[in-house]
Amino acid sequence: MNIRTLIPAILLAVAASGCATWEGMSARERSAAIGAGVGGVAGAVVTDGGVLGTVGGAAIGGVIGDQIGKHKN
């Protein structure tokens, strides 16, 4: 893994999470947002910063987070 890939991915995830308004979101929406962030970072790390891997990871992570959030109260 390249450190030049990891640092921008982490900064992007932190910046995106800072833009979210958590108070107005349901548990399902929060889980989807967290899943998308984690998936995007994981996809970037696995594909060494590839755009397709980052976007694909974010999409898959968002779907998984959405499904997990569906079962939260």
Backbone bond lengths (Angstrom), bond angles and torsions (degrees), N, CA, C in turn:
res aa  C-N    CA-C-N  psi(-1)  N-CA   C-N-CA  omega(-1)  CA-C   N-CA-C  phi
1 M - - - 1.447 - - 1.529 108.84 -
2 N 1.293 114.77 141.51 1.452 121.30 -177.25 1.524 109.61 -98.11
3 I 1.321 117.57 128.85 1.463 122.12 -179.34 1.525 110.96 -64.70
4 R 1.347 116.70 -27.14 1.466 119.98 178.64 1.522 111.33 -71.43
5 T 1.316 117.58 -16.35 1.459 121.89 176.01 1.527 110.95 -92.02
6 L 1.320 116.04 -38.96 1.455 120.79 -175.31 1.527 112.71 -67.94
7 I 1.307 117.84 -43.81 1.471 121.01 -176.37 1.530 112.07 -62.02
8 P 1.342 120.81 -48.39 1.470 118.56 177.21 1.529 113.12 -63.15
9 A 1.323 116.85 -34.19 1.463 119.15 179.21 1.523 110.72 -65.55
10 I 1.320 117.35 -42.39 1.463 120.87 178.29 1.526 110.50 -66.31
11 L 1.326 117.34 -42.72 1.464 120.05 178.94 1.524 111.82 -63.10
12 L 1.315 116.97 -38.23 1.459 120.73 177.69 1.527 111.05 -64.64
13 A 1.316 116.99 -42.04 1.461 120.59 179.18 1.526 111.17 -64.51
14 V 1.318 117.11 -41.65 1.466 120.68 179.12 1.530 110.45 -66.75
15 A 1.314 117.33 -42.07 1.467 120.46 179.85 1.523 111.10 -65.17
16 A 1.314 117.14 -41.34 1.466 120.24 179.97 1.522 111.09 -66.78
17 S 1.312 117.14 -38.04 1.465 118.90 -179.35 1.526 110.99 -70.45
18 G 1.331 117.48 -27.65 1.454 120.39 178.32 1.517 113.04 -72.58
19 C 1.320 117.47 -20.20 1.464 121.21 -179.17 1.526 112.49 -84.31
20 A 1.288 117.17 -14.53 1.460 120.61 -175.14 1.526 110.40 -79.02
21 T 1.309 116.46 144.70 1.456 122.44 173.44 1.517 107.21 -102.36
22 W 1.309 115.88 99.06 1.468 121.04 -173.18 1.532 112.53 -70.51
23 E 1.323 118.22 -28.12 1.461 120.12 -175.12 1.527 112.59 -64.37
24 G 1.312 116.83 -35.27 1.457 120.24 -177.00 1.521 114.15 -89.95
25 M 1.325 117.07 3.90 1.461 120.26 -175.95 1.532 110.84 -102.60
26 S 1.313 115.03 146.04 1.467 119.46 174.81 1.526 108.81 -78.31
27 A 1.321 115.92 170.06 1.468 120.49 178.39 1.524 110.36 -61.45
28 R 1.311 116.79 -35.68 1.457 121.05 -179.82 1.527 111.03 -67.06
29 E 1.329 116.82 -42.17 1.467 120.79 178.85 1.525 111.32 -66.89
30 R 1.327 116.95 -40.76 1.465 120.18 177.59 1.520 110.76 -62.99
31 S 1.316 116.86 -43.86 1.468 120.45 179.37 1.528 111.04 -62.61
32 A 1.325 117.12 -39.82 1.469 120.24 178.40 1.526 110.86 -65.32
33 A 1.326 118.06 -41.01 1.464 121.39 179.24 1.528 111.34 -65.78
34 I 1.318 116.48 -42.44 1.463 120.14 178.46 1.521 109.98 -65.73
35 G 1.321 116.67 -43.34 1.461 120.57 178.64 1.515 112.25 -61.24
36 A 1.324 116.82 -40.38 1.466 120.56 178.87 1.527 110.91 -65.40
37 G 1.319 116.63 -40.66 1.463 119.64 178.22 1.514 112.70 -64.88
38 V 1.319 115.95 -47.20 1.466 120.22 179.65 1.528 110.30 -65.20
39 G 1.335 116.63 -42.82 1.458 120.21 179.03 1.512 112.81 -63.59
40 G 1.319 116.93 -38.63 1.463 120.55 178.37 1.516 112.20 -64.96
41 V 1.322 116.56 -43.11 1.463 120.20 177.52 1.527 110.17 -65.43
42 A 1.325 116.93 -44.41 1.470 120.23 179.48 1.532 110.97 -62.37
43 G 1.330 116.47 -42.00 1.457 119.92 178.36 1.516 112.33 -64.14
44 A 1.316 116.90 -37.73 1.466 120.73 178.12 1.524 110.99 -66.89
45 V 1.314 116.40 -39.73 1.463 120.02 -179.51 1.523 110.42 -68.86
46 V 1.328 116.97 -44.69 1.466 120.80 -177.09 1.526 111.56 -65.32
47 T 1.325 117.31 -40.58 1.467 120.64 -176.90 1.518 113.13 -94.35
48 D 1.324 116.73 11.29 1.465 122.14 179.34 1.523 111.88 58.84
49 G 1.315 116.47 41.47 1.457 121.74 175.85 1.511 115.24 89.19
50 G 1.319 117.34 11.77 1.459 120.33 179.43 1.521 111.91 -67.85
51 V 1.314 115.89 137.66 1.462 120.75 -177.56 1.527 110.87 -64.01
52 L 1.312 116.86 -44.72 1.459 120.45 -178.90 1.523 111.36 -62.64
53 G 1.307 117.57 -40.59 1.465 121.07 178.19 1.512 111.88 -66.77
54 T 1.322 117.19 -38.68 1.462 121.15 179.35 1.523 111.11 -67.03
55 V 1.318 116.50 -47.21 1.465 120.59 179.92 1.529 110.62 -67.24
56 G 1.326 116.34 -41.93 1.462 120.05 178.21 1.514 111.81 -63.54
57 G 1.322 117.05 -41.91 1.463 120.80 177.41 1.515 111.95 -63.40
58 A 1.325 116.66 -39.77 1.462 120.13 178.39 1.524 111.01 -66.05
59 A 1.318 116.94 -40.30 1.463 120.09 179.87 1.527 110.93 -66.31
60 I 1.316 116.35 -46.44 1.466 119.81 -179.90 1.526 110.49 -65.60
61 G 1.331 116.87 -42.93 1.462 120.43 178.10 1.519 112.22 -62.69
62 G 1.326 117.38 -38.02 1.462 120.39 177.70 1.513 112.43 -64.52
63 V 1.318 116.49 -40.86 1.475 120.14 178.53 1.517 110.41 -66.33
64 I 1.327 117.15 -44.14 1.464 120.03 179.07 1.526 110.45 -63.46
65 G 1.328 116.90 -44.87 1.461 120.03 177.75 1.519 112.51 -61.32
66 D 1.321 116.80 -38.57 1.459 121.18 177.34 1.516 111.23 -61.57
67 Q 1.321 116.53 -43.53 1.459 120.24 -178.77 1.525 111.93 -69.40
68 I 1.341 116.52 -35.98 1.465 119.58 176.35 1.526 110.24 -68.50
69 G 1.332 117.06 -40.88 1.457 121.49 179.88 1.517 112.87 -66.98
70 K 1.305 117.61 -23.13 1.465 121.46 179.45 1.532 111.08 -62.71
71 H 1.318 115.88 -29.77 1.459 120.07 -175.75 1.521 113.33 -94.55
72 K 1.338 118.06 -0.06 1.459 121.25 177.33 1.521 109.17 -85.91
73 N 1.311 115.38 152.69 1.480 120.30 177.98 1.485 111.83 -82.44
